[in-house]
């Protein structure tokens, strides 16, 4: 309510300042110049008489004429100021009063039509107290930023905020946050690698000299840090050393677990510098031993174990159908899974991919016959 009162008073003051001049009386159109002229003429007659330039009779006649004109001018000026001035003043005041009333009323009507007068206000302090599930990311970031502004030495706060900045694309802010976290919480391989990653993102994907130094510090703390090693390989690629980049990434793939989430990224990076190595490093798919072991599990467990490997193998063979051993493993997997239709379709695809290679075609047909696959 206080805010509404303040806004109303400000509006009234602004309108009053603009319309006040309209309520003031206007000045006369003539500023008494005619009266002054006639008075000067009377003074001039007296000077001419004293100098002997005119006679007494002529002076008396001139005085009478000028005095008559002076009286007429005075009467005309008084008549002009009376009723017309009063009427003009009243009109101006009426316009001022109408504007003072109608402008706020019109603004209020417009707000009631287009605005939300019944919506309660929600200041920032109240928004920050809402439950996390009902708040936006922006409000939560604002809360953490406000906290860090008051407590800039809170290393945990900077560490929490940095990944949010990364996801939001605020890479320079992420560099600042991760630098503060590293400074306040101490150096670890993860913190060094995270800082280097933010530097690379802020540089539009380029591994700068400062970022390279950061990754080197991370590797001194943990020589097996995946993120630092990956970006070290990226730096080698950008420096025109594809062989070194391929070596680093091959080593990463060799030590990576089969389901590691970073495998696709490393494989695609390796494909840029060494396509043959990337193909060789792709998952080979289920072996005969894998399938035999899967037979000892329940159908649900067997499906979970095998399905992912089979799908990955099928996708790889679509990209590179020259791998005969891969086709043989895929055929066996489909038979073990009880999917002969897929096995027959895979056999047809394998024959198309192998083409006119008689030796591979013979081995494929013999293997399919042994599995009981027709087609």
Buried (B, 14 or more C-beta within 10 A) or exposed (E): EEEEEEEEEEBEEEBEEEBEEBBEEEEEEEEEEBBEEBEEBEEEBEEBBEEEEBEEEEBEEBBEEBEEBBEEBBEEBEEEBEEEBEEEBEEBBEEBEEBBEEBBEEEBEEEEEEEEEEEEEEEEEEBBEBEEEEBEEEBBBBBBBEBBEEEEEBBEBBBBBBBBBBEEEBBEBBBBBBBBBBEBBEBBBBBBBBBBBBBBBBBEEEBBEEBBEBBBBBBEBBEEBBBBBBBBBBBBBBEEBBEBBBBBBBBBBEEBEEEBEBBEEBBEBBBBBBEEBBBEBBBBBBBEEBBEBBEEEEEEEBBEBBEBBBEBBBEBBEEEBEBBEBBBBBBBBBBBBEBBEBBBEBBEBBBEBBEEEEEBBEBBBEBBEEBEBEE
